[in-house]
Structure formats: C-alpha cells, structure tokens
Amino acid sequence: MSPKQYRQQRGVALITAILIVALASATAIAMVERQQLDIRRTANLLDNDRGYLFSLGAESWVRGILDTDRKDNKIDALAEDWAIELPPLTVEDGSVLGRVEDMQGRFNINNLVDNEGKISALDVARFKRLLQAFDLSPDLADAALDWIDKDADSTFPGGAEDGEYLGNNIPYRTANALMASPSELLLVKGFTYEAYTQLSPYIAALPERTNINLNTAPPPVLQTIAANIATAEAEAIAESRGEEGLNDVQDFLALPALNGRNVDANGLGVSSQYFMLTTHSQFGSSRGILYSLIKRPASGKITVVIRGQGAY
C-alpha cells in the first residue's frame, strides 16, 4: 500500500468515527430529552392523582357536615355551615379549596316533565319566566321540553324533535330522556353559547323532580315562582327572606314583597336533598377541578351521585 492510499484510508476511518460519535451523541441527547419528558409527565400524573384524592377527602368532609345539618335543622338556608366556603387546606406542594352550593336553589331542567315523562305545565311556565328574566325567547322552553319528553312529536310551535336535528350538518337525535348535565342545552334548538352562559348559574339537571328551595334560590330563580316579578322585586324578596331563611313555604309566601301575588306552592320547599361540591386542587404544576353532586336524603346514606372533572 502506497503512502497516499494509507492516508486516504485513515481519512475515511476518521470521518466514519466522527459520524458514529455524532449519531451516538444525537441518540443520547434524544434519549435524555425523552426521559426528561417522561419524568415530567409522570410527575404531572402523580400531582393530578394527589389533587383528585384530596378532593375525594373533601367529599367525605362535606358529607359529614351535611349529615350533621340534617340532624340539627329541618330547613336549608344560606347561613348554615355547609354554605360557608371551605377554608383552603394547604399541604406539602399543594392546596385544596372547595365550596358547596344547594342545587335546589336552581331551576331543575328535568322538572319540565312529571314522573311519567309527561309535560309539567307549571314548571314549563316557570322556566319561561326564567328565560324572560334574561330577555331570552320563552319558546326555548318548548325546545328543551321536546328534548327530554318521551314522545317524538313536537308539542309546541317552538319545539323540536328528531326531524329538526337530523337535518343539521352534524345530525343527531333528541335524547327523549332526562338531562344528565345542563350543558346538554347547548345541543337544543335555539340555545346559543351566550344564552347558556347566562342561564348556567341558575339551572341544574338533577336525576329526579325536585322542589325549588325558596331559602337558597337567587333572585332570578325567585322570579319564576309567579308572573311578572321584576328583578328589583325578586331582590327585595331575597332580602326579606334573609340568610337565615324561613321555616315553611307559607311563611315565605306571607312576605310583604309577595302581597297580591298568585303563587302556586306546588314544587316549592324550604329544604334540599341535592348539593354540589366544587373542589379546586393545585399540586406542583397540576391544577384540577372536581364537581361532586351529593344527594342527602331525609334519612339514610348520603351518596355522591355524579363526579365530573372540568365541567358540570
């Protein structure tokens, strides 16, 4: 082998060695980056699980508070212990904060039908009043009713059954069953996101018919109990009721602010069975929200009916 050939081979060997080192370095860097990503992902999952478990702990605490309240009080009002926002619980690397809301202070969308799945005219009228309180078309109540009633026929001119939805760009059918979440209204004819955003703090989708708790209902819901109650009048009713609440429906209907009002007492009450615990958790870089719908019957076990993360 000539000296020239020898130098050429040495050059090729050097280049090959450099390429091998470069490839090995690139592979090592990629492996380290992937490992770091996996470590961060695992840490986030662990932090998320910690938040979820602490939220379940908050559920247990709230069930205890509700059980004590059930034994001590025959009514439910805003001055009771369950209505006080839970103090922040700070633990290593994280915190949990929660609040409880009486869901029977809201209008239950599933009240639009009775226990046999037929129209509840009284509750349809109440829902129309709630819609009008936000300057929304009362016809939206008819469309919501058709969504949950058992038949496949539009009951009112403003209603909508399968034929209305099957013609959409993305076709679907009506549920013809009780709503599992008030967000189902976004699928109902005429309900825009803006309309839903206005209504969402005042509506619920509970798994059975429920009374409106007059002691916890906010002014827009109080406007539903009779015709032509203005916003200022509803606010006056809420102020007269106070946070301590009243002992029965008749005491509430006797408030001076309701003088001369024709109020149907059916579907009204001063106690509740359904409560929503909203828990916010933060651990490390993970943040979570857990919605827990709790049922507290007049007697027996207090249970969590639904849990949802991110939205109710």
C-alpha positions as a printed Julia matrix, in Angstrom:
312×3 Matrix{Float64}:
    0.0    0.0    0.0
    1.38   3.33  -1.01
    1.68   6.2    1.48
   -1.04   8.08  -0.43
   -3.54   5.18  -0.16
   -2.73   4.8    3.52
   -3.51   8.46   4.2
   -6.8    8.17   2.27
   -7.9    5.16   4.34
   -7.01   6.96   7.55
   -9.14   9.92   6.4
  -12.14   7.66   5.68
  -11.76   5.96   9.05
  -11.63   9.33  10.82
  -14.76  10.58   9.07
  -16.55   7.33   9.89
  -15.56   7.64  13.55
  -16.79  11.23  13.66
  -20.13  10.19  12.13
  -20.53   7.38  14.64
  -19.79   9.73  17.54
  -22.23  12.32  16.15
  -25.0    9.73  15.76
  -24.35   8.36  19.22
  -24.42  11.86  20.69
  -27.69  12.72  18.91
  -29.25   9.46  20.1
  -28.09  10.08  23.66
  -29.48  13.63  23.63
  -32.83  12.37  22.27
  -32.96   9.67  24.94
  -32.23  12.19  27.71
  -34.88  14.61  26.39
  -37.42  11.78  26.16
  -36.53  10.67  29.67
  -36.99  14.2   31.0
  -40.36  14.43  29.23
  -41.43  11.1   30.73
  -40.32  12.26  34.18
  -42.34  15.49  33.87
  -45.36  13.58  32.55
  -45.18  11.11  35.43
  -44.82  13.94  37.94
  -47.88  15.68  36.48
  -49.9   12.45  36.66
  -48.86  11.93  40.27
  -49.73  15.54  41.14
  -53.09  15.18  39.38
  -53.82  11.98  41.31
  -52.91  13.69  44.58
  -55.32  16.51  43.82
  -58.08  14.06  42.96
  -57.56  12.07  46.17
  -57.6   15.22  48.3
  -60.82  16.24  46.51
  -62.35  12.9   47.47
  -61.3   13.67  51.03
  -63.18  16.97  50.79
  -66.25  14.98  49.71
  -66.1   12.91  52.89
  -65.79  16.05  55.0
  -68.78  17.69  53.29
  -70.9   14.56  53.69
  -70.22  14.78  57.42
  -71.24  18.44  57.52
  -74.44  17.7   55.6
  -75.26  14.78  57.88
  -74.87  16.97  60.98
  -77.02  19.65  59.36
  -79.71  17.07  58.58
  -79.87  16.12  62.26
  -79.86  19.69  63.57
  -82.07  21.55  61.06
  -85.34  20.9   59.27
  -84.67  23.59  56.68
  -81.7   24.52  54.5
  -80.61  28.14  54.3
  -77.57  30.2   53.36
  -76.49  30.81  56.96
  -75.8   27.12  57.62
  -72.36  25.55  57.9
  -72.48  23.76  54.54
  -72.95  27.11  52.75
  -69.67  28.53  54.1
  -66.78  28.24  51.64
  -64.35  25.59  52.79
  -61.12  27.12  54.11
  -58.05  26.43  51.95
  -56.29  23.26  53.02
  -52.56  23.68  52.47
  -50.39  20.58  52.32
  -46.88  19.87  51.06
  -46.53  21.17  47.48
  -50.23  21.88  47.12
  -53.61  23.1   48.31
  -57.32  22.28  48.09
  -60.19  24.77  48.14
  -63.9   23.95  47.92
  -67.41  25.35  48.14
  -70.86  23.78  48.44
  -73.96  25.01  46.64
  -77.56  23.97  47.13
  -78.6   22.76  43.69
  -82.27  23.02  44.6
  -81.79  26.76  44.78
  -81.56  26.46  40.99
  -84.28  25.6   38.48
  -84.17  21.89  37.72
  -84.46  21.46  33.94
  -85.73  17.91  34.41
  -88.79  19.28  36.21
  -90.2   20.1   32.76
  -91.7   16.59  32.72
  -93.52  14.76  35.51
  -92.64  11.34  36.89
  -94.39   9.7   33.93
  -92.46  11.72  31.38
  -95.41  13.97  30.51
  -95.47  17.76  30.38
  -95.42  19.62  33.69
  -97.21  22.81  32.65
  -96.39  24.59  35.92
  -92.65  24.01  35.52
  -92.69  24.92  31.83
  -94.26  28.25  32.81
  -91.59  28.75  35.47
  -88.77  28.03  33.03
  -90.26  30.5   30.56
  -90.17  33.16  33.27
  -86.51  32.39  33.92
  -85.77  32.78  30.22
  -87.63  36.08  30.1
  -85.64  37.32  33.11
  -82.62  37.26  30.77
  -84.53  38.61  27.74
  -84.43  35.18  26.08
  -87.26  33.74  23.99
  -89.76  31.7   26.06
  -90.01  29.34  23.07
  -86.67  27.9   24.2
  -88.58  26.16  26.99
  -90.63  24.26  24.4
  -87.49  23.07  22.62
  -85.96  21.95  25.94
  -89.16  20.11  26.81
  -89.13  18.23  23.49
  -85.52  17.24  24.18
  -86.43  15.38  27.38
  -90.03  14.22  26.91
  -90.58  10.62  25.87
  -92.52  11.18  22.64
  -91.19  12.02  19.19
  -93.75  14.71  18.38
  -93.2   18.45  18.7
  -95.66  19.64  21.31
  -95.46  23.37  20.7
  -94.6   25.59  17.71
  -91.26  26.36  19.37
  -90.48  22.69  19.98
  -88.06  20.45  18.09
  -87.82  16.69  17.74
  -85.57  14.37  15.71
  -86.52  15.84  12.35
  -85.13  19.23  13.36
  -81.74  17.85  14.39
  -81.24  15.17  11.73
  -81.08  17.95   9.14
  -78.05  19.58  10.82
  -74.58  19.44   9.26
  -73.72  17.02  12.05
  -77.0   15.14  12.55
  -78.11  13.75  15.91
  -81.31  12.78  17.68
  -83.06  14.15  20.74
  -82.33  12.36  23.99
  -86.01  11.8   24.91
  -84.72  11.28  28.44
  -83.78  13.39  31.45
  -80.7   15.55  31.01
  -77.53  14.32  32.7
  -75.99  17.81  32.63
  -77.4   21.29  31.98
  -74.74  21.63  29.26
  -76.99  19.42  27.1
  -78.94  22.59  26.43
  -76.15  23.54  24.01
  -77.5   20.77  21.75
  -81.07  22.05  21.93
  -82.55  24.16  19.15
  -82.12  27.89  19.78
  -79.76  27.67  22.75
  -76.64  29.63  21.88
  -73.49  29.58  23.97
  -74.28  33.12  25.13
  -77.77  32.09  26.26
  -76.42  29.06  28.08
  -73.75  31.17  29.81
  -76.45  33.49  31.14
  -78.6   30.63  32.42
  -75.97  28.2   33.69
  -75.58  29.66  37.23
  -79.33  29.26  37.77
  -80.15  25.85  36.29
  -79.44  22.26  37.25
  -80.09  18.82  35.77
  -80.97  16.64  38.74
  -81.84  12.94  38.36
  -85.39  13.37  39.65
  -88.06  16.01  40.17
  -87.17  18.39  42.98
  -88.65  21.37  44.79
  -87.18  24.84  44.46
  -85.69  25.75  47.83
  -87.04  29.23  48.49
  -84.45  29.8   51.22
  -81.48  29.47  48.86
  -82.86  30.48  45.45
  -81.2   33.62  43.99
  -83.37  36.47  42.63
  -83.57  35.18  39.0
  -84.97  31.85  40.26
  -87.36  33.64  42.62
  -88.72  35.45  39.56
  -90.01  32.11  38.28
  -92.49  31.44  41.11
  -95.09  33.93  39.86
  -95.81  36.03  36.81
  -94.35  39.5   36.31
  -91.91  39.6   39.22
  -89.38  42.27  38.3
  -85.69  41.97  39.11
  -85.89  44.62  41.86
  -88.88  42.85  43.4
  -87.07  39.5   43.4
  -84.08  41.12  45.09
  -86.42  42.57  47.73
  -87.91  39.11  48.31
  -84.44  37.62  48.78
  -83.52  40.39  51.21
  -86.73  39.87  53.21
  -86.01  36.15  53.41
  -82.5   36.78  54.67
  -79.73  34.23  55.01
  -81.42  32.54  57.97
  -84.35  31.51  55.78
  -87.93  30.73  56.77
  -89.44  27.66  58.41
  -92.0   26.76  55.75
  -93.38  27.75  52.36
  -96.38  29.54  53.82
  -94.13  31.84  55.87
  -92.28  32.66  52.66
  -95.46  33.36  50.7
  -96.62  35.66  53.5
  -93.68  38.03  52.94
  -94.9   41.59  52.25
  -92.96  41.61  48.98
  -95.28  38.85  47.71
  -98.56  40.51  48.68
 -101.11  40.17  45.9
  -99.06  37.57  44.01
 -100.75  34.41  42.81
  -98.1   31.84  43.72
  -98.69  28.11  43.23
  -96.97  26.41  46.17
  -96.57  23.12  44.29
  -92.91  22.36  43.63
  -91.71  24.84  46.26
  -89.94  24.0   49.52
  -87.51  25.17  52.19
  -85.19  22.15  52.39
  -82.95  20.32  49.93
  -81.5   16.93  49.07
  -79.02  17.79  46.29
  -75.8   19.73  46.83
  -72.82  20.42  44.55
  -69.29  20.4   45.94
  -66.81  22.17  43.67
  -63.21  21.42  44.65
  -60.16  23.22  43.23
  -56.84  21.47  43.77
  -53.28  22.51  42.97
  -50.25  20.25  43.35
  -46.98  21.1   41.67
  -47.83  22.29  38.16
  -51.11  20.34  38.08
  -54.43  22.09  38.63
  -57.77  20.33  38.76
  -61.47  20.91  39.37
  -63.81  18.2   40.62
  -67.59  18.61  40.63
  -69.36  16.24  43.03
  -73.17  16.09  43.06
  -74.15  14.85  46.51
  -77.57  13.5   47.47
  -78.61  13.81  51.09
  -81.99  12.09  51.56
  -84.2   12.79  54.56
  -82.76   9.65  56.11
  -80.21   7.04  55.12
  -76.85   7.13  53.42
  -75.5   10.33  51.86
  -74.08   9.47  48.44
  -72.18  11.04  45.56
  -74.44  10.8   42.51
  -72.11  12.2   39.84
  -68.48  13.26  39.67
  -67.13  15.36  36.83
  -63.74  16.92  36.14
  -63.58  20.22  34.3
  -67.31  20.86  33.86
  -70.7   20.0   35.33
